[in-house]
Each structure stands twice: as C-alpha cells, then as structure tokens.
Amino acid sequence: MRRLFFTTSLFFICISLFAQNEDSLFIRRIANEILLNGKAYDNLRELTRNVGARLAGSPGMVKAEQWGLKTMKESGADKAWLQECMVPHWVRGGQDKAEAKYNGSAKKALNVAALGNSEGSGSRGVTADVIEVKSFDELEAKKDQVKGKIVFYNYHFNPTFIPTFMSYGDAVRYRGAGPSRAAKYGAVAVSVRSMSHSTDNFPHTGSTNYDTAYPKIPAVAIGLQDADWLDGQLQKSPVKVSLTTYGHFLPDTIGHNVIGELTGSEFPNEYITVGGHLDSWDLAEGAHDDGTGITQTMEILRTFKALGYKPKHSIRFVLFMNEENGMRGAAKYAEEAKKNNEKHIFGLESDAGGFTPRGFSFGGKPEQLEKARSWIPLFYPYGVYEISRGGGGADVGPLARLGAAVSELSPDSQRYFDYHHAANDVFENVNKRELELGAINMAAFIYLVDKYGW
Amino acid sequence: MRRLFFTTSLFFICISLFAQNEDSLFIRRIANEILLNGKAYDNLRELTRNVGARLAGSPGMVKAEQWGLKTMKESGADKAWLQECMVPHWVRGGQDKAEAKYNGSAKKALNVAALGNSEGSGSRGVTADVIEVKSFDELEAKKDQVKGKIVFYNYHFNPTFIPTFMSYGDAVRYRGAGPSRAAKYGAVAVSVRSMSHSTDNFPHTGSTNYDTAYPKIPAVAIGLQDADWLDGQLQKSPVKVSLTTYGHFLPDTIGHNVIGELTGSEFPNEYITVGGHLDSWDLAEGAHDDGTGITQTMEILRTFKALGYKPKHSIRFVLFMNEENGMRGAAKYAEEAKKNNEKHIFGLESDAGGFTPRGFSFGGKPEQLEKARSWIPLFYPYGVYEISRGGGGADVGPLARLGAAVSELSPDSQRYFDYHHAANDVFENVNKRELELGAINMAAFIYLVDKYGW
C-alpha cells in the first residue's frame, strides 16, 4: 500500500512536473510574443495622444469607445461589441482658480482642481478665511470656528506605509467625505491636500461624495507645494482664499463598455473576464489610470490570437466605462451577466498602473487561492512573487457576487500616486517594458485558469 | 532525551522569534527614520545639480570629493577622510559629431557620443562608408569588406531577457571589444548601437577596451532611433558617415575615495563596508549611476546615528572613485585593507540604480547565503523577497578576495538602461521613495550582519 502510494505519488508528481514544464514553455511563448511583437505601447500612445482625456459623458468618452471597439477587433476578437449603459455626466465647466490673500495685500495663485462630482462656486466664486485641520478629529474640535470659512484638510499621505495604496486608503476619506463634514458646520468651501507622495505641485482630483443632508459646497484638491505653503503661511497670518470653480452635472447620458470575446472551445458558456477601465479623469491623458490596464487587456487578446491559443472557456476582454465617478459600466456588465444567467469563473483586472508587476491580489475561496499560489513559480521569472488575499479591482468586483474568483494585478506602487488623477498622468510616464510585463503575467494567469479551472 | 530536545528547541525557537521581533521593530525604526526624515533625496539633488558630472580626473571629480567629505561628516561619521589613488584622466575633448550622407546629397545628423577611453578622430574627422554587422559572427563573415569602412555594430539589447542586466551582459562586448575587433580588419572607426531598451535617441557611452595589437580607432555609441534609421537606410542605399571625436587621455592624476567610519564597539578591527561610486560619466548628472548609491550609503550612516545605533563592528561608508573607467578606487581600497591586515567580513554595494528594491545578489559561502536568506522575512515588508547567488558589485568585489562576503542591492531593473551612461541620467528620473526603500533594505542588511555576524 505504501509502495503503491509512493508509485502513484511519483506518477502524479511526474505529470505535474511535465505540466509545469509545458506551462512554463507556453508562458515563455506568451512573453516572447509580447516583448518582441507587442502592441500595447503603441496602442497606449494612440489612446493617450489621439483620444486623450475621456471622462464619462464627455466627447472624449465617445471617441474612446470607438477607438476601443476598433482596436478590440484589430486585436483579434471573435466578436466585439458595445454594451450600453447610462452614465453620469459631470463637467468641470471652466478653469478652476484659487488665489490666496495674506499679510494685508500679498497675493498668491494656488494650484487647485475641483474634485470630481463637486458643485462649482460659479463665476462669482467664494472668498473666505481659511481654517486648517489635519484630521476629522481636529475638525470636530474646531467645529465652532468653521462657519463661513474654507476648510483646508491638510492630512498627509502617510510615508511610513510601504505600499502606497495603503496611504491612499487611509487618506481618501478626506476627499470623499470631507466636503460634507465641513458643510455640516457651515463651511463655505473645502480644499483637500492632494493624495500623493509627489514632489511636484499638480493637484490630484478624484470623486467626492456629498451627503445630501448638507449644502453641496465647492471642493478642490490643492497641489502639495501649495498645501505646504498654505500650512506655513497660516502659522504666520490669516489667509483669505478666493475660489472659483464651475463643476456641475448634466443629465445622465449614454456610455458603453467595450467588450471583445474569444469563444470557448469546451465551455463556451463559462466566462473568464479580463479588463480595465476606459474612462479617465478630464485633467490628463489617463495613461496609468487606466490606459495601461486597457492596452494590457487587448494585448492579452492579441497574444492569444497570435499564438493560436484556443481557450476552453469564453474569455471576455472588457474596457469598462465610468469607473472613476460612478461605476455604472461595471454594474451593467454584472447585471447583464446575471440576467443572462452566465457562469463567471474568474475576473481579472489591471487598474493600479503600468508598473513592473510584483503580485496579484486575489479574492476567492481558500482552495482557489491555494491553487493560484501553486502557480507562482510560473509567474516568478516575470516578476510576480506573491498572491495576496484581497479582492479584484472595482470593475471585476461585482463578478464576485456571481460566484467568480476575482483578482487584480499588483504592480510596484511607489510611483502610482505621483500621477494618479493629475495632469501629469501622460504617456511619457509609462515604461514600455513595465507595461508589457504586466500583460505577460495577466495573460499567464488567464491561461492557467482557462486550462485548469479551479 | 526527546523531551529535553523538544524543550531546548522550543527555547531556541522562542529566542529566535524574540530576536526576529526585536529585529523587525528595529528595522521598522530604520524605515521610519528614512521615510520621515530622510536626507538621501536632498543630498542627491545637491550632488546632481550643484556638482553634476564627475568623471575621474575632471574638475567635477574634485568638487564631488569635497562635497562627499562634507556630506559624510554631516551624516555623522566618527571619522571621515579622503583615500588617495591615481586615476586615469580621459577627456571627451570636444563635441562629438556624426553626419550621414546618403542618396547622393541627402544629409542627416546622427546622435552619437564617443565611447569612454576611446581615441578621437581629431578635428579632421573620419569619413567613410558604413558597413553594418549585427554580430561578431557577421563581422567575421564580412571581414574582407571592412577595410577603410566604419563598422556599425547593430546588436540589439535582447528584449526577451527579463532582468535588463542580462541584456547588458549580453550586449556590452560590442562596446568593449568591438572597436579593436573591427580595427583588426582595417576598419577606420566604429559605431555601436546604444545598450538600452529606451524609446528615445540618447547615445549611451561607457568604456571601451582597445587591444593594443591594433590601431586605436575612433568609436562612438549611437542613439537607438538613429541606429534604426541607419539600419533602414543601409538597406536602401550606401551611407557615408563623417565622424568627429576628440577623446584622449591626459596623464594620470590624483583622485580619492571618500571614506566615513563608525567605529565598532566590540570588534573595531573587523570591517563592514557599504558603498557606491562617486564618479560618473561626463554626459549627465550621474543620478542613477551612481548618485543614488552614494546618497543611500550616507543615508545609512545618518540613520544609524539618528537612531543611536552603536555597531559592534566598524562600518565603513565608502564613495569609491573611478568605477566607470578604471576601478582604481576599488583596487586602492582593497590594497590598503590588505596592507593594513584589516579583517573584512562584509561588503555591500548599490550600483544598479535607485529603483524599488526587489532583492540582493550575494557572493559568499553557502552557509552565509543560507543565513542571509533566513533574514528575507525581515526585508519582505520593504520590497526585498529574494537573495540570489551572485556577486557584490564592481567596487566591493575585490573585498571577496580578502575573505569578505559581498552583496549588491538588486532594484527593479526595467528602467535602469533607459538612463545608463546617457544625458538623461538626471535627478528628475529618480523617485524619492524608491531611493529610500533601497537605503532601508541596505541598512537592515548591514544591521543584521553587524549584529549576528556570519
């Protein structure tokens, strides 16, 4: 019995080694195809330079959808289509401006950007004394002094967290909830320190969420250098700021997810989804957020076709719409999947920048996580060395509720928030090979899940 | 007996866990000090902007040595000094120029830089037809056509190697040996495709090594876009290139290693060395090569002092001179160590750019490697997940011959050769946190070796 067990084990070990070797060879072919003939970087150049900013509802969105559909077809989808969804239509509406007056007559222009979804001051602007708080606790302590003021949330991105997404998770509540919490005490506007470790002065926008119980006061992000200046000046003298913003919502409009499919040879009705989001903030080209995720997604499709890989399951390549300020595309995709009774086994996303991959975060059953981790030796030569318990990204997240395992690429995070939601999120700040390494590891993951299932 | 063994084991396991916990807490203190109060980035700005290029023998070298000594003292060295060594004194001597003539009268300026240590053409220049070879094999096959020509080595950086240092190791022979191998067959000059994956047109210089058996012909690196243009044009028509370079050697001159020391409390006569190189090529500020290694080195010193850490062994912080084109500083340091009968237990170097660390390469006895690997859980939160069998860098390498274990920081390598030895190796291309993460992991490694020895 023992002997039989031993022999059987050896048999399975041999099979397993053979499979690993076959897999490592195929993943090497994926890597070579992407590194030698890759189109992700060229596609990213086109998207960022010829399409540019593409916030939901904007003319850029429409252009991006057409570009996405064309590129999806060129990348070799068996079929490709637009999936309609209603999207919010927020517009900046004009040039955000802020000017500080201090020491009597001294003036200084501040680098600000209205927060996404915020209501503008209109052309008359808001002028008021600034009150600085470093935290919500300090806001509560000073609540009696807030009325009629502009609240300046000067909460720092915590440098002692090593993954920068931890700093973001920690700080983002000031952007999300800060305006309404200040409005509750009678503030007339809010300025939030940009969520970034950067050394420059770009303001970093992003969604805010008003609590409808309070007035929707104007709210801006301020660049780090100007935030530091304001902090220093307030220790010397009162500062009055005049703030002019024009943000407002137009009626919801029609947007689309762009979907390409390779139809499965064995399980055509079981789906693997890989994607990123097509929309971007209006301030820049949306290179790392999320042009890289989009172009990696289509690069995986192109590579599978180039290698003649016929997936067992149907693979959907999805450019989600409206991740930034509404998540309507992701909701629509999951809703349709549910309505059509689709079986989704895996959703993989890239929305953390086009930097060298280090790992994946993973949400699924413990045995699925264990299986995914057994593949780490196959990813390792391409930079991925860990699969951490976590979730998918925002866009594939809803698929988890349909029973799919979900995952997100975890690239090196140190530079991501230097560019995130700011005007410097441009093509030049993406490295071709780092982008390609992400696509390689994602393609390998899709291939392994498709081949072995869970 | 078994029980005693178990109890004893448990005792040692507890001790070991306690030690690991104590170590992880101290390394957390190191990290916080560097991330919150770090001076590496400010020092790098000073070095790159106020000192700038600093090739051995140049006025920039002298300025850099003075800056290094001052900064070493400010960082808290118990003692700091300059260690004299004779260095080669190569100068570019003028503006490198290359112009292509093709299709009869069409002309195009090519972006070139003379290779370090190469002999210039002088102001009369060299004008000759270009013959392209993709490899030494092709050179040998075409050896009868080489006479009187300019040989264009168009050997590509191999994109399928994932660590870019493998591509460099593969391609660098064309820069090193290419000129003399072409001169052997009568070539009058050589142009080498720059060793880079970059998408721009900067030429990347670096040392060449003439074989004294053949004429020392002019040799340049050519930018990748111009290399591709030349390759394409040569398929359509002959191309004549006029090349003008002025490189030459002046007599050897005096340079210095900059050395700082924290004297050991228990083993003052046993040494741990940590360093990078102070010299840089003349074309740029030498930010990643190796301003980052230099400033990380002094940051470790500053951090140990700030935390009140008293090392058991003497720790030497060394800014080596002349790594780029002679290695005289490293040779001198090892020579003095040998002469003074110093016992060197460890040498650690940073000379692979200031990018997010992924690991260390390590040269030492198997049991030392095993011990170093047992510390990986302590590095892991700061990005280092592997210690690979390899060597130290070029500057601490000679210490291995004195019995020291040697190691080099292995940062993410994807962007290193975008800047290496080129005019874009500037301060802006270094990320503050990536630089700091390197210093943290290096400081942790030094601390662990100092505390536990081998």
Interface residues (C-beta under 8 A of the other chain):
Chain A: A31 N32 L35 L36 Y41 P159 T160 I162 T164 H197 T199 T356 R358 P381 Y382 G383 Y385 E386 D412 Q414 R415 D418 N431 K432 R433 E434 L437
Chain B: A31 N32 L35 L36 Y41 P159 T160 I162 T164 H197 T199 T356 R358 P381 Y382 G383 Y385 E386 D412 Q414 R415 D418 N431 K432 R433 E434 L437
